[in-house]
Amino acid sequence: MPRYNSPTKSSGSTRSCISFFETIGDDDLERFGGKAVNLARLRRAGLKVPIGFSISSECFSEFLAGLDGSDRILQQLESATDLEEALNCAANLESLGSSWRMSGETKKQIIDAFTLLRSMVHEHGAGYAVRSSANVEDSRHISFAGQAESFLCVNGTENVIDSVRRTWQSAVSFRSALYLREMGVPLSSVKMGVIVQVMVDADISGVMFTANTVTNDPSQIIIESTWGLGEPLVSGKVIPDTFLLHRKPLKIVQRLLGSKATIATIAMSNQQQRIMLEDTPLSKRTAFTLDDAELLNLARLGMKVENILGGPQDIEWCMKDSQLIVLQARPVTTMKSC
């Protein structure tokens, strides 16, 4: 895979706020967030990761600075001594965020990067995923996952820009502000990047924990899988197939057939992609999504990701035309110290 340089202004007077995964280094956590840094490391190691770029936290700082009165509200939120005061501060912060408008320079850099990304994609009308990537996200001590919004099958430049804006706004939402306060993390210390990444029209999707988070056993691997895209699985809309594997020697210990009643696929509408939910055919509901060879290959992939990133991992993956693809990887935060 060739390396791509992130777009920069022709004058060279302004540092680009955008980098493609190939140019993001291990020391870029504060600029691009944990999710982007992890995906970049996996791509450099030769694993299959969908191509994409990350918008740096400098742009998020610009967003916060553009919220008139946000400093005062943040101070009130962080020093609030009762729940009602905290709720009022969180609501005021969310209201400020909803009225923010992106600067022309930031918008131009996103357009340039997205134009370059589209030129790398051969499928006509390909959709894109827009996700947060914060410095407090995907760490061993705190999981910010699910607090900021994610957008799937985004099509067109203006929709990508709008999704990026809404991702930043979700970081100052009522829910996110209260979560950070509960975790003792000042919002002013949050540095949020945003990832724009090619969507994969997956045949099978799932999650994998490279340690048994139920029994706190690092010698076991848990794999969950469903047909099609993984959105119904990660959002709890389906009961997936579940597999338990032992690491040494690598073997399958248990298989549980899930109902997999709903399947998510990518459908074309007006030459653009969208996610379609439909009932899973009975023949697929009653069949396992993965055979033994695929399970063992997945487990080996999980252990490789673990070796690259260090420590037990929570991995979102998919399979397309029998190829395994890593979509996200974050440290497991629920394991207890022995």
N, C-alpha and C positions, 0 to 999 in steps of 0.2 A: 504494500500500500504506500503510495507516495506521500510525502509530507506536504501539508498545505500551510502557507503563511496566512495569518489573519489580515483582513483588510485594514489599511491605514489611510489617513488623509494624504492627498497628493502633495500637500505642502510640507508634510513631515513635522509640522509644529505641534501636533497633538498626539499623545500616546493613544494607540487604539485600545478601546475597552473590551475588545473581543479577541479570543484566541480559539483556534480549532484544537481538538483533543491532542493532535500530534505535537503541538507547541506548548502544552501545559505541563509543567514540571511538578515534582514532589513538593517543592517549596512554595507552591502557588495556592495553598489552602486558604489563606486570607483573601486572596484575589478572586478565586473561582469556586471555592467551597469543596466540601468533601466528596460529593457525588462526582463532580467533574474530574477532580484529581484522581479518584479511584478508577474511573473509566479510562482516563489517559494512561495510567500505569498498566492496566490490562491490555490496552491496544499496543503499547510499546512491547509488552511481553509476548505479543503474537496471538492473543485471543481474539475471537470474532466479537466485535462490539460495533453497533451501528454508528456510522459517521455522524459528526455533529460539531457544534462549537458552543462555547460558553461566554456569556456576557458577564463582565467582571463586577465585583462588589462596589467599585467606584461609582457605577451607575446607580446602584441601590442607595449609596450615600447621597448622591445627587437627588434621588427621589425623596429621601428623608429631609434633606435640607430645604427642599421645595415645599414642604408642608408647613405653612405659616402657623406658628404657635406650638409645633410638635415638641420642641425642647421642654417647654413648660409642662405640657401634658405628660411627657415621659417621666419627668422628675416627680410629678404628682402620683403617677401610677406606681413608680418604684418605691415611693415613700408612704403610699397609702397604708393605713393601719386597719381599715375595716373593709369588708367585701363590697358594700354599696359604693364607697368612694372609688374602689378599683374598677367596678363595673362601669361607673360613669366615665372614668378616664378612658377605659378601653373603647367604649362607645364613641366618645369624642374623637379618639385617634382614628377609628375606622371611618368616621365621617370625613375627616380631613383627607385620608388616603383616597377616598372615592372621587374626589374632585381634582386630583393631580393630573397634569398634562406633561407628556414627555418632551424633552428639548429636541430641537431640530437636529443638532449634532449627534445625539445618541440615536435618534431614529435613522439618520443617514448611515451610521456605522452598522446598525442591524440590517438595513436594506442591503448594503454591500456584502455583508457576510452571508446573508440568506441567498442572495443572487449567486454567490460562489457555491454555496452548498447545493442549490438546485442544479447547477451545472454538473455536479458530480453524480447526480442521480439519474439513471437511465429510464426508470419507469415514468410514464406520463401521468401527471396529476398525483404524484406521491404525497402522502400526508406526513406530518411531522409531529413529534411530541415536544411539548414545552414544559419543563420542570424546574423547580427550585434546586439550588445547590448552595447551601449555607455553610459557614464555618462551624456552626453548632449542630449541623446535620450530619447523620451517618458517622457519629463518633462513638467511642466505647462508653461514654459517660452520660450522654443525652441523645434522645432520638427526636429530632424535629420533624421526622417523616410524617406526612399527613396533615401537618399544620398549614403549610402553604399549598395553594391550589396547583394542580397539574392539568394540562390540556392535551388531549390526544386527537390524532387525525386533523390537525390544524392545516388549513390550505390557504395559500396566497399570502403575499407580503403583508398586507394590512391586517389580516387575521393573526399572523405571527406577532406583529408589533403589539396588537391589542392583547394577545395572550401573555406576552412578556410584561406589559403594564399591569395586567390583572394579577400576575404572579407576585409582583412587588407589592401591590395593594393588599393581597391576602396575608402578607407578612405582618401588616399592622391591623389585621382584622381583630374583631372582638375575641374570637377563639384563640388566635395566636398570641395576642397580648397577654391574656390571662394565663395561658400555658407557660409562657416564658417567665411570668411573675411567679408562678407556682414553683418553677424549677430554679428560681433565684438567678436567672440570666437577664441582665438588663438589655432591653431591645436596642439600646444605643451601642451595645457591643456586638450585635449581630451583623455579619457581613454576608450578604446574599448575592451569589451569582445566579444566573438563569441559563439552563441548557436548552438548546434547540437541536433536535436529533431526528434522524430519519426513522419513521415508523417501519416495523416489520410486520407483514401480513402472515402471522405465524400459523403453522399447522397445529402445534401443541405449545402450551405455555405453562409456567409454573414458578414455584418458589422452592428454594433448597436451603436448609440450615445445616451447616457443616458440623454441628454438634446437636445433640438431643436436648432441646430447650425445655422439654416437658419433664424429663427425669434428671436434667443437669449432667448428662453423660457425654463427655467429649469424644468417646470412642464410637459414637453412632452418628448417622446422617439421616435427616428427615427430608423427603422429597414429596411435594404435592404437585399435581398436574391436572390440566383440563384441556379440552379441545379448543382450538382457535386462540384468540387473544387472551391475555391474562387478567384483563380488567374485572370480569365477574369474580375471579378467584380472590384477588387482593382486596376487593371491596366486600367480600363475604356473601356474594349473591349465589354462589354454587357450592355444593359439597364436592370437593375434588377427590381424585384417587390419591391415596396416601401410601407411601412406601417407607419402610425402615430398613436401613442398611448398616452393617457392621464394617468398620474401617479395616481392621487387621485381624484375620485376612478379609479382603473385600468380598462381602457376600450379602445377598438379600435375605433379610430376617422375616419381614412381614409385608403383606400386600392387603390393602383395604380398598374395595371398589366403591367409588363415590357415585352419586346419582348424576352429577354433571348435567342437570336439567336444562341449563341455558348455555348457549354458545354465542360468543362474540366474534364477528368477522368484519373485515373491511369491505364495504360495498361502494360502488361508484354511483355518484349522483351529480348530474350537471358537470361532468368531467372532473369532479373532485371526490375525494374519499371521505367516508364517514363510517362510524362504528354502528353496526347493526346487531341487535340482540334478537335471537330467535330460539325456539325450542330445539333442543338437541335431538336428532333422530334416535329412535329406540335402539338401533343397532350400535350406536356409539355410546349410549348411556350404559349398556350392558357389557361393554368391552373396556379393558384397561387401555389407557392412553400410551403406556410405555411397555416395551418388552424387556426381557432380562438384559440383553446386550445394551440397549439404550440407557437403562438404569445404571449399569456399571460405568458406562461412559460419562454419564452425568455426575456420578459420584467422583470420578477421577477429575473431571473439570472443577468440581467444587473444592477438592483438595488442592488443586493447582491454584485456584483463586485465593484460597486461604494462605498458601505459601507465599504468594506475591504480595498480598495486602497485610498479612500477619494476623493471627488469631481467628477464632470462629467467625464465619461470615453468613449473613442473610442475603441470599442471591436471588434476584429475579432473572429468569432465563426464558428462552423460547427455542423452538425447533422449526426450521423452515427447510423443506427439501432435504431432510435428514441431517442438516447442519445445526450444531448447537451454537447459540448466540447468547452472550451475556448482556442483559439490559441494565441492570443495576447491581451493585454490591455494597453492602454496609456492614460494619461490625455488629455482631450479636450483642445486644445490650441487656438481655434478660438472664444471662448465665450468672450463677452465684459462685463466689469464691469458695473453693473446697477447704 
